[in-house]
Amino acid sequence: METKDKRMEEYIPSGGVEVKAPMGKRRLWIVFCFVLLIMSLMLFDYIWGESKYSTGGVGGLFLMCATYISFQFLLLYFFTGRDIRALRFRIGWGITGLLLKKPMLLKYYRVMLVLPATVLGVLPSIHGLCTGNPTCYAVGLVLFYAGAMGDFIYLWKLRHFSGEDMIVDGEEPYSAIVFKGTYINSDKM
C-alpha cells in the first residue's frame, strides 16, 4: 500500500481546483435524450418507411460499450505519452471506463471527451440516416445519447479552464482536480 501512495505522490502535485459534475442534472438529460431518441427514430420511420425496432440486441449493446471503452483507451494512451501506468480502469454504477492517474493537459482531455461521441455516435447516425440503414442509425444514436451524455455534462463543467491547465480524475465518477498552468511545470510531467 505504501508503494502505491508513493507513486501517486510522484504524479499528482499539490494544489488545484476540484470539479464535480452534478448527477441530478445528468438524470434529467438522460430523460430528455430518451425522448429525443424516440423522436429521432420516429423521424427515421417517416423518412424511410422502415421499422428499426427489431434491429440490434443485447450483444450489440455490449459490443458498442466495448468499442467506446476501447476508443477511449486508445485516446488516453496516446495523449499520456504511451504511459499505461497513468490509466486505471473502473467499473461502477456511475461510470465504466478509464480514469487518469497522471496529470494531462486539459485540451487533450476535452478532445478525449468529445471525439468518441463524434466518431462513434454522430458519424454512424448521419451515415445511417443518409443511406437508409436503420441498424447503423440506431447504433449511432444509442452511442451518442447513452454513451456520451455524461461526457458532455463534464465538458460543460470544464469550459471555464484554460487548455494549458492540467487535469487528474478524482475517485468519484465525473470528478477531477484541475491544476492551473502556473502551479506546475508541464515539461516535467
Secondary structure, DSSP 4 states (H G I P E B T S, - for coil): -HHHHHHHHHH--S--EEEE--HHHHHHHHHHHHHHHHHHHHHHHHHH----TTS--HHHHHHHHHHHHHHHHHHHHHHTTS-GGGEEEEE-SS-EEEEESS-EEHHHHHHHHHHHHIIIIIHHHHHHHHHT-HHHHHHHHHHHHHHHHHHHHHHHHTTTS-TTSEEEE-SSTTEEEEE-TTTS-TT--
